């Protein structure tokens, strides 16, 4: 059975279910749990659900310490940029302790943060920072694009014994979707083929999965069948599904909201160039954010971001059909 | 002879235990330092010694019960020795060997011994303070009366992690004692050059006032003063009354660490910064006069707790134990290279 929920509510449903299931799960952050009427406080009490000061280094560091002492904290960070205040804890503390201790400890924490809020939030609250975390050994990174995945990936993140950066896309916050009832786990490292097709493979993450799907719909009108893949987690990254798709289609377009050299798409492009070169009938094309601080003004913001038109144009380019519609 | 574990009144056996642990730490650090000369290349990277801090380390650790936890800085050899970790596996770790405490993956700066309540070490100044605070939160939730000792240096007290963590620890009344070891130097910089309180002639423990918690400054070269002070703070923490900041003043008797050099340059420990950098050998000589290990031995002998022969026998036993640790470390093989990837993910 399933029920319909907004993406953000699906995340909270997963946290709630995991807190019911396992009393070692903690949930804390800024501007939450300030009254006893809040559902998580009401359900689990102030020992396990706490408001913190605006102290990201301590919030994340405390999560690490509580994890070393046997708990499974979920830190509510709200915005991915706030992690930048505490990058030592994210990149150089949480993922290091297991290795440095020779496997004596685990650090099962979830850093929950929204990202990509390109809705007039201008330069400092709009970044797509996912790729920053994906190359750090010891960290896992989840980037759900649907309500169902939002629930299933959060549940998996909480049960994972490693530090997980869980990035939910702000533009998807109120998107509704069918969400399985009760316990629901989406495995890490398994991409989802969101649309099957034989002519071109399009890979997106988060909000750009919808750009890829929108473009695929339009391309179908031109007789072009696009396969759309959502990796769902970028660490671990399911390259196998992408390579198998490229082997079938011979063409690859990568869509990423991040700027080119800080994008997941560039990492995938490198891997496919190395491991799938023989399958490619044309060069890979990437549709990424342009190299700019995200501008405030609406047309300027739209100009630097990927959209359905840019994805359609990229597919036409990679298939050599651009002249048809030009 | 046994660890006091926070008893109110120290008996003879406890005093001898404290002295023995101080001697073991000193000898361990001496053997680490000698390794640079006697076995060049065996120790890599950067190593930091605790000589001068023995009284503070042992006086603090002596308050821990079997279920308590502690976190330290990269200057981390002393605490696990006092806590019961086998020096053999510690030396093997510092030598990068298979039988090392952390299987050769951590080295000198990242000792960890979960079985003895030593949950971790960050090599980044101040970064471990929130970890200890988080463990104290875990202890509070668990409700079994556990406490956490959080060790860090005077330099760390200028990090944001320090301020953020002490604020939360006090706000939440967490069962933790913050032991700030003030050895007078932040790497190669004197405290008064980088600390507003010190520059104004105040003790660093005044920082506690900003967090509405008790702050106390003590002579960290006197293990009994350290023991009593930390004991009071531990009792307070266990009672749910919240954290304490203890500024434990001491003098680091070795340089900050061995020289920083690229591969191929033989590593060694330089002279202390007072001599090498500040041209103040008299400062260093005065500090040597206050060396806590011989001072405590002299006190125990003068008080009739130990005879000179007993003290000499302890010294001999400790020398033999640490010689065996060096031999064990040297004989342990290197880990299989696949170990490098084994613990990236759980």
Interface residues (C-beta under 8 A of the other chain):
Chain A: X26 X47 X48 X50 X52 X53 X55 X57 X58 X60 X61 X62 X63 X64 X65 X66 X67 X68 X69 X70 X71 X73 X88 X89 X92 X93 X97 X98 X99 X100 X101 X102 X103 X104 X105 X106 X108 X137 X138 X140 X160 X161 X162
Chain B: X69 X71 X100 X101 X102 X103 X104 X105 X106 X110 X112 X113 X114 X119 X120 X121 X122 X124 X127 X129 X130 X131 X132 X133 X134 X135 X136 X137 X138 X139 X140 X141 X142 X160 X161 X164 X165 X167 X168 X171 X172 X342 X343 X344 X345 X346
